[in-house]
Amino acid sequence: MPMSGGRADHVRDPGRCRNVVSIVVVMVEPQDIVNIASVVRAMKNFGFVDLRLVQPVEWDARRVEGIAHKTGDVLKRVREFSTFDEAIADCTHVAGLTARQRTAKRNVQRPREAANELWAAAKAGPTALVLGREDRGLTNDQLDRCHRSIVIPTSPAHPSMNLSHAFAVMAYELAVARGVEPLKAPRRRGTPATAADLQQLYDDAEAALVAIDFLKTRNPAVIMRTLREIAHRTPLDEREVKLLRAMSREVIRYLERAGVR
């Protein structure tokens, strides 16, 4: 029987002050508390808050938080169950992570494909992502209770993944499918370099290459054309051009100070 009740499919998001859809993570008979901690850490990383444990060999929230720091909010919501059936009893969609390629191919998905379906299912009702034991994964009987089996593409020579690593892969795909915040733009965008700026750069660069005899045994036209192609492929801003010009001019100054020129 579960140690605590209540639905966990919708949680309060203090940042947005509204109910948000969530996905329940179910760990079946985890053998090592370190693996539980690793999954909890990944849950925190990717924004998942509900964990259900089915007959864990060891469970100590304080010890887990000592391993997975700053995860107290997730650990307060953890619920323990006596059986797998009880853990998923309220779920309307259940997906199990497995390394097993089953005969019923129609129910097997890759993580990216499964992620969109899991979020869609979570809007309709409690949805569970299930992780099996470290040593043998989910049994056939447990997989039969899953609507979908999710298989991460790994090397056939060694298909089995570490439990928390497999969860992290799936959590990442779920985060991408849910939508992630765009990366912050640079604090200061440089002014695009003009054609005149670039020509000055090419002149300074060519002078530096001549000074070090780089062009002595090479075709200068071909080298400079390649340099232009590189600059055009990655548009340079005004500040970057000034830096590259300064580097080119310093090559010549260094040679003059060394008495080489």
C-alpha positions in Angstrom: 0.0 0.0 0.0 1.2 3.5 -0.7 2.6 5.4 2.3 0.9 8.7 1.3 -2.1 9.6 -0.8 -3.1 12.3 -3.2 -2.8 12.8 -6.9 0.6 13.8 -8.2 -0.2 14.5 -11.9 -0.7 18.2 -11.4 1.5 20.3 -9.2 1.6 23.9 -8.1 4.4 25.9 -9.8 5.4 28.7 -7.4 7.2 30.6 -10.2 4.2 30.9 -12.4 1.4 30.5 -9.8 -0.6 28.1 -11.9 -1.2 24.3 -12.2 1.2 22.6 -14.6 1.2 19.2 -16.1 3.8 16.8 -14.7 4.9 13.2 -15.3 5.4 10.7 -12.5 8.6 8.8 -12.3 8.3 5.2 -11.0 11.3 3.2 -9.8 10.6 -0.5 -9.4 12.6 -2.2 -6.7 15.7 0.0 -6.9 18.6 -1.9 -5.3 21.0 1.0 -4.6 20.2 4.2 -2.8 22.9 6.0 -4.9 20.9 5.2 -8.0 17.8 6.7 -6.4 19.8 9.8 -5.6 21.1 10.0 -9.2 17.6 9.8 -10.6 16.4 12.4 -8.1 19.2 14.7 -9.1 18.2 14.3 -12.8 14.6 14.9 -11.9 15.6 18.2 -10.3 17.8 19.1 -13.3 14.9 18.6 -15.8 12.0 19.9 -13.7 10.3 16.7 -12.6 8.9 16.6 -9.0 7.0 13.3 -8.4 8.8 10.1 -7.6 7.2 6.8 -6.7 9.3 3.9 -5.2 8.2 0.3 -5.4 9.8 -1.8 -2.7 13.2 0.0 -2.6 15.9 -2.1 -0.9 16.9 1.0 1.0 15.2 4.4 1.4 16.5 7.3 3.4 15.5 10.8 2.3 18.2 12.5 4.3 20.9 10.3 2.9 19.6 10.8 -0.7 19.7 14.6 -0.1 23.3 14.3 1.1 24.1 12.8 -2.3 21.7 14.8 -4.5 22.1 18.2 -3.0 19.2 20.8 -3.0 16.6 18.2 -3.9 14.5 18.5 -0.7 11.4 19.7 -2.5 11.4 16.5 -4.7 12.2 14.2 -1.7 9.2 15.6 0.3 6.9 14.3 -2.4 8.3 10.8 -2.7 5.8 8.0 -2.2 6.5 4.4 -1.5 4.3 1.5 -2.7 4.2 -2.2 -2.0 3.5 -3.3 -5.6 4.0 -2.0 -9.1 0.3 -2.3 -9.7 -0.4 0.0 -6.8 2.1 2.5 -8.0 0.5 2.9 -11.4 -3.1 2.3 -10.4 -4.2 5.9 -11.0 -2.3 6.3 -14.2 -4.0 6.5 -17.6 -0.8 6.2 -19.5 2.3 4.2 -18.6 5.6 4.0 -20.4 8.5 1.8 -19.4 12.2 2.3 -20.2 13.8 -0.9 -21.3 16.8 -2.3 -23.2 14.6 -5.2 -24.4 13.5 -5.3 -28.1 10.0 -6.8 -27.7 8.1 -8.8 -30.3 5.2 -6.4 -30.2 6.9 -3.7 -32.2 3.9 -1.5 -32.5 4.3 -0.6 -28.8 8.0 0.2 -28.9 9.2 3.8 -29.2 12.3 5.8 -29.3 12.7 8.5 -26.6 12.1 11.5 -28.9 8.9 9.9 -30.3 7.7 8.9 -26.9 8.3 12.3 -25.3 5.6 14.1 -27.3 3.1 11.3 -26.6 3.9 11.4 -22.9 3.2 15.1 -22.6 0.0 14.7 -24.5 -1.1 11.9 -22.3 -0.2 13.8 -19.2 -2.7 16.5 -20.1 -5.5 13.9 -20.0 -4.5 12.1 -16.8 -1.7 10.9 -14.5 1.2 9.6 -16.7 4.0 7.4 -15.5 7.6 6.8 -16.7 8.8 3.5 -15.3 12.3 2.4 -14.5 13.1 -1.2 -13.7 15.7 -2.8 -11.4 19.3 -2.1 -12.0 20.2 -5.8 -12.5 17.4 -7.0 -14.7 15.3 -4.0 -15.8 11.5 -4.4 -16.1 10.1 -7.9 -16.3 7.9 -9.0 -19.2 4.9 -8.9 -16.8 5.7 -5.4 -15.8 6.2 -4.3 -19.5 2.8 -5.9 -20.2 1.3 -3.3 -17.9 2.9 -0.5 -19.8 1.2 1.1 -22.8 4.5 1.8 -24.4 8.1 0.4 -24.2 10.8 3.0 -24.7 14.1 1.8 -26.0 17.2 4.1 -26.2 19.3 3.3 -29.2 22.6 1.9 -27.9 25.4 -0.3 -29.1 24.1 -3.9 -29.7 27.4 -5.1 -28.2 26.4 -3.4 -24.9 22.8 -2.2 -24.9 22.1 -1.9 -21.1 22.6 1.5 -19.7 23.1 2.7 -16.1 19.6 3.4 -14.6 20.1 7.1 -14.0 21.9 7.6 -17.3 18.9 6.1 -19.1 16.5 8.3 -17.2 18.6 11.4 -17.9 18.4 10.7 -21.7 14.6 10.4 -21.5 14.3 13.4 -19.2 16.2 15.5 -21.7 14.0 14.5 -24.5 10.9 15.3 -22.4 12.4 18.7 -21.5 13.0 19.5 -25.2 9.5 18.3 -26.2 7.9 20.4 -23.4 9.8 23.4 -24.6 13.0 24.9 -23.1 13.8 28.5 -22.6 16.0 29.9 -25.4 19.6 30.6 -24.5 20.3 34.1 -23.4 21.5 36.5 -26.1 25.0 38.0 -25.7 24.9 41.0 -23.4 26.4 43.1 -26.1 26.0 42.5 -29.8 28.8 43.8 -32.0 28.4 46.1 -34.9 28.7 44.1 -38.2 32.0 44.6 -39.9 31.9 46.6 -43.1 33.5 45.6 -46.4 36.1 48.3 -45.8 36.9 46.8 -42.3 37.3 43.4 -43.8 39.6 44.6 -46.5 41.9 46.3 -43.9 42.0 43.0 -42.1 43.0 41.1 -45.2 45.7 43.6 -46.0 47.1 43.4 -42.4 46.9 39.6 -42.4 48.7 39.3 -45.7 51.4 41.7 -44.5 51.9 39.5 -41.4 52.1 36.3 -43.5 54.6 37.9 -45.8 56.7 39.0 -42.8 57.0 35.4 -41.5 57.6 34.0 -45.0 54.4 32.0 -44.9 53.6 32.9 -48.5 57.1 32.3 -49.7 56.4 28.7 -50.9 52.6 29.1 -51.3 50.3 30.8 -53.8 49.4 34.1 -52.1 46.1 34.5 -54.1 44.9 31.1 -53.1 45.8 31.6 -49.4 44.1 35.0 -49.2 41.0 33.7 -51.1 40.7 31.0 -48.5 41.1 33.5 -45.7 38.2 35.5 -47.2 36.0 32.5 -47.4 36.6 31.7 -43.8 35.7 35.3 -42.7 32.6 35.2 -44.9 31.4 31.9 -43.6 31.5 33.3 -40.0 30.4 36.9 -40.3 32.8 39.0 -38.1 31.7 42.0 -36.2 33.7 45.3 -35.9 35.3 44.3 -32.6 36.5 41.0 -33.8 38.0 42.5 -36.9 39.9 45.0 -34.8 41.2 42.2 -32.6 42.4 40.2 -35.6 44.0 43.3 -37.2 45.8 44.0 -33.9 47.2 40.5 -33.8 48.4 40.7 -37.4 50.1 44.1 -36.8 51.7 42.8 -33.6 53.4 40.0 -35.6 55.2 42.6 -37.7 56.1 44.7 -34.6 57.5 41.7 -32.8 59.7 40.9 -35.8 60.9 44.5 -35.9 61.7 44.5 -32.2 63.6 41.2 -32.6 65.6 42.8 -35.4 64.4 40.2 -37.9 63.0 42.9 -40.3 
